[in-house]
Amino acid sequence: MQMIADAVNLGKPTLYHYFRSKSEILFAMHKELVAELLEAHNARAMKTSRPDDLLEGLCLDTITFITEHPGYVRAFFEHYHDLNEAQQKEVKEQRRNYLKMVTDIIQSGIDKKLFVKCDPRTAALGFLGMCNWTYQWLPKDKSTNVKAVATDLSKLFLKGIVK
């Protein structure tokens, strides 16, 4: 809690005025992450229905959020079990919905014969794992070209690595 208070230039007592516990902070961070990712996706989906464009956009959104809010993302992935039971239930539901959204995009690509036949859920999990894990290895400096990283990862996912 002290690290969080320091990061936002507040005293711990002031922080506790807004949040009663660490789990409330983690839960608020999760809700902000999901809301921002969904908002960006929905805006993109208004412009294109191409599954490949949508997946590349999701990858870019994820990596952009990771580079702009590294602490949020680390907390999101590493402190999930600090949430209370009701918060975990809601987070699980949001994650299931997000996975379904990605699975549906991949199924759409299969139906349109843009993607090879595969299990869309497995492909979605692989895609999300690839994008989400960048929080572990992506350089933390501002020189990282986030768009290039997202494009490369999306290309590897969408086209594979075989010549």
Contact map, one row per residue, 1 for C-alpha under 8 A:
1111100000010000000001000000000000000000000000000000000000000000000000000000000000000000000000000000000000000000000000000000000000000000000000000000000000000000000
1111110000110000000000000000000000000000000000000000000000000000000000000000000000000000000000000000000000000000000000000000000000000000000000000000000000000000000
1111111000000000000000000000000000000000000000000000000000000000000000000000000000000000000000000000000000000000000000000000000000000000000000000000000000000000000
1111111100000000000000000000000000000000000000000000000000000000000000000000000000000000000000000000000000000000000000000000000000000000000000000000000000000000000
1111111111110010000000000000000000000000000000000000000000000000000000000000000000000000000000000000000000000000000000000000000000000000000000000000000000000000000
0111111111100000000000000000000000000000000000000000000000000000000000000000000000000000000000000000000000000000000000000000000000000000000000000000000000000000000
0011111111000000000000000000000000000000000000000000000000000000000000000000000000000000000000000000000000000000000000000000000000000000000000000000000000000000000
0001111111000000000000000000000000000000000000000000000000000000000000000000000000000000000000000000000000000000000000000000000000000000000000000000000000000000000
0000111111100000000000000000000000000000000000000000000000000000000000000000000000000000000000000000000000000000000000000000000000000000000000000000000000000000000
0000111111110110000000000000000000000000000000000000000000000000000000000000000000000000000000000000000000000000000000000000000000000000000000000000000000000000000
0100110011111110000000000000000000000000000000000000000000000000000000000000000000000000000000000000000000000000000000000000000000000000000000000000000000000000000
1100100001111111000000000000000000000000000000000000000000000000000000000000000000000000000000000000000000000000000000000000000000000000000000000000000000000000000
0000000000111111100000000000000000000000000000000000000000000000000000000000000000000000000000000000000000000000000000000000000000000000000000000000000000000000000
0000000001111111110000000000000000000000000000000000000000000000000000000000000000000000000000000000000000000000000000000000000000000000000000000000000000000000000
0000100001111111111000000000000000000000000000000000000000000000000000000000000000000000000000000000000000000000000000000000000000000000000000000000000000000000000
0000000000011111111110000000000000000000000000000000000000000000000000000000000000000000000000000000000000000000000000000000000000000000000000000000000000000000000
0000000000001111111100000000000000000000000000000000000000000000000000000000000000000000000000000000000000000000000000000000000000000000000000000000000000000000000
0000000000000111111100000000000000000000000000000000000000000000000000000000000000000000000000000000000000000000000000000000000000000000000000000000000000000000000
0000000000000011111111011000000000000000000000000000000000000000000000000000000000000000000000000000000000000000000000000000000000000000000000000000000000000000000
0000000000000001111111010000000000000000000000000000000000000000000000000000000000000000000000000000000000000000000000000000000000000000000000000000000000000000000
0000000000000001001111111000000000000000000000000000000000000000000000000000000000000000000000000000000000000000000000000000000000000000000000000000000000000000000
1000000000000000001111111100000000000000000000000000000000000000000000000000000001000000000000000000000000000000000000000000000000000000000000000000000000000000000
0000000000000000000011111110000000000000000000000000000000000000000000000000000001110000000000000000000000000000000000000000000000000000000000000000000000000000000
0000000000000000001111111111000000000000000000000000000000000000000000000000000000100000000000000000000000000000000000000000000000000000000000000000000000000000000
0000000000000000001011111111100000000000000000000000000000000000000000000000000000000000000000000000000000000000000000000000000000000000000000000000000000000000000
0000000000000000000001111111110000000000000000000000000000000000000000000011001100100000000000000000000000000000000000000000000000000000000000000000000000000000000
0000000000000000000000111111111000000000000000000000000000000000000000000000000000100010001000000000000000000000000000000000000000000000000000000000000000000000000
0000000000000000000000011111111100000000000000000000000000000000000000000000000000000000000000000000000000000000000000000000000000000000000000000000000000000000000
0000000000000000000000001111111110000000000000000000000000000000000000010001000000000000000000000000000000000000000000000000000000000000000000000000000000000000000
0000000000000000000000000111111111000000000000000000000000000000000000010001000000000000001000000000000000000000000000000000000000000000000000000000000000000000000
0000000000000000000000000011111111100000000000000000000000000000000000000000000000000000000000000000000000000000000000000000000000000000000000000000000000000000000
0000000000000000000000000001111111110000000000000000000000000000000000000000000000000000000000000000000000000000000000000000000000000000000000000000000000000000000
0000000000000000000000000000111111111000000000000000000000000000100000010000000000000000000000000000000000000000000000000000000000000000000000000000000000000000000
0000000000000000000000000000011111111100000000000000000000000000000000000000000000000000000001000000000000000000000000000000000000000000000000000000000000000000000
0000000000000000000000000000001111111110000000000000000000000000000000000000000000000000000000000000000000000000000000000000000000000000000000000000000000000000000
0000000000000000000000000000000111111111000000000000000000000000000000000000000000000000000000000000000000000000000000000000000000000000000000000000000000000000000
0000000000000000000000000000000011111111100000000000000001001100000000000000000000000000000000000000000000000000000000000000000000000000000000000000000000000000000
0000000000000000000000000000000001111111110000000000000000000000000000000000000000000000000000000000000000000000000000000000000000000000000000000000000000000000000
0000000000000000000000000000000000111111111000000000000000000000000000000000000000000000000000000000000000000000000000000000000000000000000000000000000000000000000
0000000000000000000000000000000000011111111100000000000000001000000000000000000000000000000000000000000000000000000000000000000000000000000000000000000000000000000
0000000000000000000000000000000000001111111110000000010011000000000000000000000000000000000000000000000000000000000000000000000000000000000000000000000000000000000
0000000000000000000000000000000000000111111111000000000000000000000000000000000000000000000000000000000000000000000000000000000000000000000000000000000000000000000
0000000000000000000000000000000000000011111111100000000000000000000000000000000000000000000000000000000000000000000000000000000000000000000000000000000000000000000
0000000000000000000000000000000000000001111111110000010010000000000000000000000000000000000000000000000000000000000000000000000000000000000000000000000000000000000
0000000000000000000000000000000000000000111111111000010000000000000000000000000000000000000000000000000000000000000000000000000000000000000000000000000000000000000
0000000000000000000000000000000000000000011111111000000000000000000000000000000000000000000000000000000000000000000000000000000000000000000000000000000000000000000
0000000000000000000000000000000000000000001111111000000000000000000000000000000000000000000000000000000000000000000000000000000000000000000000000000000000000000000
0000000000000000000000000000000000000000000111111100110000000000000000000000000000000000000000000000000000000000000000000000000000000000000000000000000000000000000
0000000000000000000000000000000000000000000011111110110000000000000000000000000000000000000000000000000000000000000000000000000000000000000000000000000000000000000
0000000000000000000000000000000000000000000000011111110000000000000000000000000000000000000000000000000000001000000000000000000000000000000000000000000000000000000
0000000000000000000000000000000000000000000000001111111000000000000000000000000000000000000000000000000011011000000000000000000000000000000000000000000000000000000
0000000000000000000000000000000000000000000000000111111100000000000000000000000000000000000000000000000000001000000000000000000000000000000000000000000000000100000
0000000000000000000000000000000000000000000000011111111110000000000000000000000000000000000000000000000000000000000000000000000000000000000000000000000000000000000
0000000000000000000000000000000000000000100110011111111111000000000000000000000000000000000000000000000010000000000000000000000000000000000000000000000000000000000
0000000000000000000000000000000000000000000000000011111111100000000000000000000000000000000000000000010010000000000000000000000000000000000000000000000001000000000
0000000000000000000000000000000000000000000000000001111111110000000000000000000000000000000000000000000000000000000000000000000000000000000000000000011001000000000
0000000000000000000000000000000000000000100100000000111111111000000000000000000000000000000000000000000000000000000000000000000000000000000000000000000000000000000
0000000000000000000000000000000000001000100000000000011111111100000000000000000000000000000000000000000000000000000000000000000000000000000000000000000000000000000
0000000000000000000000000000000000000000000000000000001111111110000000000000000000000000000000000000000000000000000000000000000000100000000000000000010011000000000
0000000000000000000000000000000000000000000000000000000111111111000000000000000000000000000000000000000000000000000000000000000000000000000000000110011000000000000
0000000000000000000000000000000000001001000000000000000011111111100000000000000000000000000000000000000000000000000000000000000000000000000000000000000000000000000
0000000000000000000000000000000000001000000000000000000001111111110000000000000000000000000000000000000000000000000000000000000000110000000000000000000000000000000
0000000000000000000000000000000000000000000000000000000000111111111000000000000000000000000000000000000000000000000000000000000000110110000000000100010000000000000
0000000000000000000000000000000000000000000000000000000000011111111100000000000000000000000000000000000000000000000000000000000000000000000000000100000000000000000
0000000000000000000000000000000010000000000000000000000000001111111111001000000000000000000000000000000000000000000000000000000000000000000000000000000000000000000
0000000000000000000000000000000000000000000000000000000000000111111111011000000000000000000000000000000000000000000000000000000000000110000000000000000000000000000
0000000000000000000000000000000000000000000000000000000000000011111111000000000000000000000000000000000000000000000000000000000000000010000100000100000000000000000
0000000000000000000000000000000000000000000000000000000000000001111111000000000000000000000000000000000000000000000000000000000000000000000000000000000000000000000
0000000000000000000000000000000000000000000000000000000000000000111111111000000000000000000000000000000000000000000000000000000000000000000000000000000000000000000
0000000000000000000000000000000000000000000000000000000000000000111111111100000000000000000000000000000000000000000000000000000000000010000000000000000000000000000
0000000000000000000000000000000000000000000000000000000000000000000011111110000000000000000000000000000000000000000000000000000000000000000000000000000000000000000
0000000000000000000000000000110010000000000000000000000000000000010011111111000000000000000000000000000000000000000000000000000000000000000000000000000000000000000
0000000000000000000000000000000000000000000000000000000000000000110011111111100000000000000000000000000000000000000000000000000000000010000000000000000000000000000
0000000000000000000000000000000000000000000000000000000000000000000001111111111000000000000000000000000000000000000000000000000000000010000000000000000000000000000
0000000000000000000000000100000000000000000000000000000000000000000000111111111100000000000000000000000000000000000000000000000000000000000000000000000000000000000
0000000000000000000000000100110000000000000000000000000000000000000000011111111100000000000000000000000000000000000000000000000000000000000000000000000000000000000
0000000000000000000000000000000000000000000000000000000000000000000000001111111100000000000000000000000000000000000000000000000000000000000000000000000000000000000
0000000000000000000000000000000000000000000000000000000000000000000000000111111110000000000000000000000000000000000000000000000000000000000000000000000000000000000
0000000000000000000000000100000000000000000000000000000000000000000000000111111111100000000000000000000000000000000000000000000000000000000000000000000000000000000
0000000000000000000000000100000000000000000000000000000000000000000000000011111111100001000000000000000000000000000000000000000000000000000000000000000000000000000
0000000000000000000000000000000000000000000000000000000000000000000000000000011111110001000000000000000000000000000000000000000000000000000000000000000000000000000
0000000000000000000001100000000000000000000000000000000000000000000000000000001111110000000000000000000000000000000000000000000000000000000000000000000000000000000
0000000000000000000000110110000000000000000000000000000000000000000000000000001111111011000000000000000000000000000000000000000000000000000000000000000000000000000
0000000000000000000000100000000000000000000000000000000000000000000000000000000011111111000000000000000000000000000000000000000000000000000000000000000000000000000
0000000000000000000000000000000000000000000000000000000000000000000000000000000000111111100000000000000000000000000000000000000000000000000000000000000000000000000
0000000000000000000000000000000000000000000000000000000000000000000000000000000000011111110000000000000000000000000000000000000000000000000000000000000000000000000
0000000000000000000000000010000000000000000000000000000000000000000000000000000000111111111000000000000000000000000000000000000000000000000000000000000000000000000
0000000000000000000000000000000000000000000000000000000000000000000000000000000110111111111100000000000000000000000000000000000000000000000000000000000000000000000
0000000000000000000000000000000000000000000000000000000000000000000000000000000000001111111110000000000000000000000000000000000000000000000000000000000000000000000
0000000000000000000000000000000000000000000000000000000000000000000000000000000000000111111111000000000000000000000000000000000000000000000000000000000000000000000
0000000000000000000000000010010000000000000000000000000000000000000000000000000000000011111111100000000000000000000000000000000000000000000000000000000000000000000
0000000000000000000000000000000000000000000000000000000000000000000000000000000000000001111111110000000000000000000000000000000000000000000000000000000000000000000
0000000000000000000000000000000000000000000000000000000000000000000000000000000000000000111111111000000000000000000000000000000000000000000000000000000000000000000
0000000000000000000000000000000001000000000000000000000000000000000000000000000000000000011111111100000000000000000000000000000000000000000000000000000000000000000
0000000000000000000000000000000000000000000000000000000000000000000000000000000000000000001111111110000000000000000000000000000000000000000000000000000000000000000
0000000000000000000000000000000000000000000000000000000000000000000000000000000000000000000111111111000000000000000000000000000000000000000000000000000000000000000
0000000000000000000000000000000000000000000000000000000000000000000000000000000000000000000011111111100000000000000000000000000000000000000000000000000000000000000
0000000000000000000000000000000000000000000000000000000000000000000000000000000000000000000001111111110000000000000000000000000000000000000000000000000000000000000
0000000000000000000000000000000000000000000000000000000000000000000000000000000000000000000000111111111000000000000000001001100000000000000000000000000000000000000
0000000000000000000000000000000000000000000000000000000000000000000000000000000000000000000000011111111100000000000000001000000000000000000000000000000000000000000
0000000000000000000000000000000000000000000000000000000000000000000000000000000000000000000000001111111110000000000000000000000000000000000000000000000000000000000
0000000000000000000000000000000000000000000000000000001000000000000000000000000000000000000000000111111111000000000000000001000000000000000000000000000000000000000
0000000000000000000000000000000000000000000000000000000000000000000000000000000000000000000000000011111111100000000000011011000000000000000000000000000000000000000
0000000000000000000000000000000000000000000000000000000000000000000000000000000000000000000000000001111111110000000000010000000000000000000000000000000000000000000
0000000000000000000000000000000000000000000000000010011000000000000000000000000000000000000000000000111111111000000000000000000000000000000000000000000000000000000
0000000000000000000000000000000000000000000000000010000000000000000000000000000000000000000000000000011111111100001000010011000000000000000000000000000000000000000
0000000000000000000000000000000000000000000000000000000000000000000000000000000000000000000000000000001111111110000000010000000000000000000000000000000000000000000
0000000000000000000000000000000000000000000000000010000000000000000000000000000000000000000000000000000111111111000000000000000000000000000000000000000000000000000
0000000000000000000000000000000000000000000000000111000000000000000000000000000000000000000000000000000011111111111000000000000000000000000000000000000000000000000
0000000000000000000000000000000000000000000000000000000000000000000000000000000000000000000000000000000001111111111111000000000000000000000000000000000000000000000
0000000000000000000000000000000000000000000000000000000000000000000000000000000000000000000000000000000000111111111000000000000000000000000000000000000000000000000
0000000000000000000000000000000000000000000000000000000000000000000000000000000000000000000000000000000000011111111000000000000000000000000000000000000000000000000
0000000000000000000000000000000000000000000000000000000000000000000000000000000000000000000000000000000000001111111100000000000000000000000000000000000000000000000
0000000000000000000000000000000000000000000000000000000000000000000000000000000000000000000000000000000000001111111100000000000000000000000000000000000000000000000
0000000000000000000000000000000000000000000000000000000000000000000000000000000000000000000000000000000001001111111110000000000000000000000000000000000000000100000
0000000000000000000000000000000000000000000000000000000000000000000000000000000000000000000000000000000000000100111111000000000000000000000000000000000000000000000
0000000000000000000000000000000000000000000000000000000000000000000000000000000000000000000000000000000000000100001111100000000000000000000000000000000000000000000
0000000000000000000000000000000000000000000000000000000000000000000000000000000000000000000000000000000000000100000111110010000000000000000000000000000000000000000
0000000000000000000000000000000000000000000000000000000000000000000000000000000000000000000000000000000000000000000011111110000000000000000000000000000000000000000
0000000000000000000000000000000000000000000000000000000000000000000000000000000000000000000000000000001101100000000001111111000000000000000000000000000000000000000
0000000000000000000000000000000000000000000000000000000000000000000000000000000000000000000000000011001000000000000000111111100000000000000000000000000000000000000
0000000000000000000000000000000000000000000000000000000000000000000000000000000000000000000000000000000000000000000000111111110000000000000000000000000000000000000
0000000000000000000000000000000000000000000000000000000000000000000000000000000000000000000000000000001001000000000001111111111000000000000000000000000000000000000
0000000000000000000000000000000000000000000000000000000000000000000000000000000000000000000000000010011001000000000000011111111100000000000000000000000000000000000
0000000000000000000000000000000000000000000000000000000000000000000000000000000000000000000000000010000000000000000000001111111110000000000000000000000000000000000
0000000000000000000000000000000000000000000000000000000000000000000000000000000000000000000000000000000000000000000000000111111111000000000000000000000000000000000
0000000000000000000000000000000000000000000000000000000000000000000000000000000000000000000000000000000000000000000000000011111111100000000000000000000000001000000
0000000000000000000000000000000000000000000000000000000000000000000000000000000000000000000000000000000000000000000000000001111111110000000000000000000000000000000
0000000000000000000000000000000000000000000000000000000000000000000000000000000000000000000000000000000000000000000000000000111111111000000000000000000000000000000
0000000000000000000000000000000000000000000000000000000000000000000000000000000000000000000000000000000000000000000000000000011111111100000000000000000010000000000
0000000000000000000000000000000000000000000000000000000000100110000000000000000000000000000000000000000000000000000000000000001111111100000000000000010010000000000
0000000000000000000000000000000000000000000000000000000000000110000000000000000000000000000000000000000000000000000000000000000111111110000000000000000000000000000
0000000000000000000000000000000000000000000000000000000000000000000000000000000000000000000000000000000000000000000000000000000011111111100000000000000000000000000
0000000000000000000000000000000000000000000000000000000000000010010000000000000000000000000000000000000000000000000000000000000001111111110000000000000000000000000
0000000000000000000000000000000000000000000000000000000000000010011001001100000000000000000000000000000000000000000000000000000000011111110000000000000000000000000
0000000000000000000000000000000000000000000000000000000000000000000000000000000000000000000000000000000000000000000000000000000000001111110000000000000000000000000
0000000000000000000000000000000000000000000000000000000000000000000000000000000000000000000000000000000000000000000000000000000000001111111000000000000000000000000
0000000000000000000000000000000000000000000000000000000000000000000000000000000000000000000000000000000000000000000000000000000000000111111100010000000000000000000
0000000000000000000000000000000000000000000000000000000000000000000000000000000000000000000000000000000000000000000000000000000000000000111110010000000000000000000
0000000000000000000000000000000000000000000000000000000000000000001000000000000000000000000000000000000000000000000000000000000000000000011111010000000000000000000
0000000000000000000000000000000000000000000000000000000000000000000000000000000000000000000000000000000000000000000000000000000000000000001111110000000000000000000
0000000000000000000000000000000000000000000000000000000000000000000000000000000000000000000000000000000000000000000000000000000000000000000111110000000000000000000
0000000000000000000000000000000000000000000000000000000000000000000000000000000000000000000000000000000000000000000000000000000000000000000011111000000000000000000
0000000000000000000000000000000000000000000000000000000000000000000000000000000000000000000000000000000000000000000000000000000000000000011111111100000000000000000
0000000000000000000000000000000000000000000000000000000000000000000000000000000000000000000000000000000000000000000000000000000000000000000000111111100000000000000
0000000000000000000000000000000000000000000000000000000000010011001000000000000000000000000000000000000000000000000000000000000000000000000000011111110000000000000
0000000000000000000000000000000000000000000000000000000000010000000000000000000000000000000000000000000000000000000000000000000000000000000000001111111000000000000
0000000000000000000000000000000000000000000000000000000000000000000000000000000000000000000000000000000000000000000000000000000000000000000000001111111100000000000
0000000000000000000000000000000000000000000000000000000000000000000000000000000000000000000000000000000000000000000000000000000000000000000000001111111110000000000
0000000000000000000000000000000000000000000000000000000100110010000000000000000000000000000000000000000000000000000000000000000000100000000000000111111111000000000
0000000000000000000000000000000000000000000000000000000100010000000000000000000000000000000000000000000000000000000000000000000000000000000000000011111111100000000
0000000000000000000000000000000000000000000000000000000000000000000000000000000000000000000000000000000000000000000000000000000000000000000000000001111111110000000
0000000000000000000000000000000000000000000000000000000000100000000000000000000000000000000000000000000000000000000000000000000001100000000000000000111111111000000
0000000000000000000000000000000000000000000000000000001100100000000000000000000000000000000000000000000000000000000000000000000000000000000000000000011111111100000
0000000000000000000000000000000000000000000000000000000000000000000000000000000000000000000000000000000000000000000000000000000000000000000000000000001111111111000
0000000000000000000000000000000000000000000000000000000000000000000000000000000000000000000000000000000000000000000000000000000000000000000000000000000111111111100
0000000000000000000000000000000000000000000000000000000000000000000000000000000000000000000000000000000000000000000000000000001000000000000000000000000011111111000
0000000000000000000000000000000000000000000000000001000000000000000000000000000000000000000000000000000000000000001000000000000000000000000000000000000001111111000
0000000000000000000000000000000000000000000000000000000000000000000000000000000000000000000000000000000000000000000000000000000000000000000000000000000000111111100
0000000000000000000000000000000000000000000000000000000000000000000000000000000000000000000000000000000000000000000000000000000000000000000000000000000000111111110
0000000000000000000000000000000000000000000000000000000000000000000000000000000000000000000000000000000000000000000000000000000000000000000000000000000000010011111
0000000000000000000000000000000000000000000000000000000000000000000000000000000000000000000000000000000000000000000000000000000000000000000000000000000000000001111
0000000000000000000000000000000000000000000000000000000000000000000000000000000000000000000000000000000000000000000000000000000000000000000000000000000000000000111
